[in-house]
Amino acid sequence: MALGFNISELRVLSEQLSEKLNLPFKHMTHSFFKRRLSQFIEMHGIRKVDSLMEQLDNEEFADEFCHFFSVKTTELFRDAGFWRHLRKIISEYYSGSNFKVWFPDVSSGEELYSLMILLKELNSHTRATVIINNTSEIGCNKIIEGQLSSKKMDVNAYNYKRFEGSHSLEDYFENSEDGLKFDISLLEKITVKKAGIEVMPDERCDLIIMRNSMLYFTRDYHQVVKEIVDKSLVSGGYLCLGVKEQLASPYDNRFECIDVKEKIYNKFKFLRD
């Protein structure tokens, strides 16, 4: 029989997991945390909370647990209008110059690969330093290996067509035993960190992409993350959120929304941090 939890038990457990694994389980929404936790313990046949906590002392098991809570992106160039606008920003403001991009929460490779294809087609991929955070070693390795399922390639190709790319999407992939393999030469300047969303890069970045990363966290935590993002972004830099997220007051005196639909923000150039 699977474990059952009431709200107070879930709250205590999420606090314990946050402390043990140094990730924001306690800030996850009740429904998401309960659903993922129930699925994981059912999958592993766990019957007691104490057993779960003991097994989490094993590094590989703990890494699998963290990876399981990461919601994967399923498409390349999802929301093609966003990528077209991002291409315009990079072309107009970063063409010919070095710049830094940070993904505070990359769950799988699709967003990163989409960006690298975009940069390659602008001849900007060698000037961009890209930093990504992923909560597990499993996730980090999968992203860097460039593996992608071939099941959604028709959707990916359609998205790329709507993005109005200058090549064929197949030019960036080759067949492998596990599906498709991304052109890993485009990942040479990528820095991958096994870290949560709160671990900032060493230097401020020109562009931060965290689309729909906050959907499974409480509103209070949104404010915490947005302060971190603000500190990590240079004045005049760009912040890209998901279509279901937005910057609320008091951030409207630090950012201008330049695309309401795609939730792209420009941080004011003359700010005193």
Buried (B, 14 or more C-beta within 10 A) or exposed (E): EEBEBEEEEBBEBBEBBBEBBBBBBBBBBEEBBBEBBBEBBEEBEBEEBEBBEEBBEEEEBBBBBBBBBBBEBBBBBBBBEBBBBBBEBBEEBBEEEEBBBBBBBBBBBBBBBBBBBBBBBBEBBEBBBBBBBBBBBBBBEBBBBBBBBEEBBEBBBBBBEBBEBEEEBEEBBEEBEEEBBBBEEBBEBBEBBBBBBBEBBEEBBBBBBBBBBBEBBBEEBBEBBBEBBBEBBBBEBBBBBBBEBBBEEEBEEBBEBEBEEBBBBBBEEEEEE
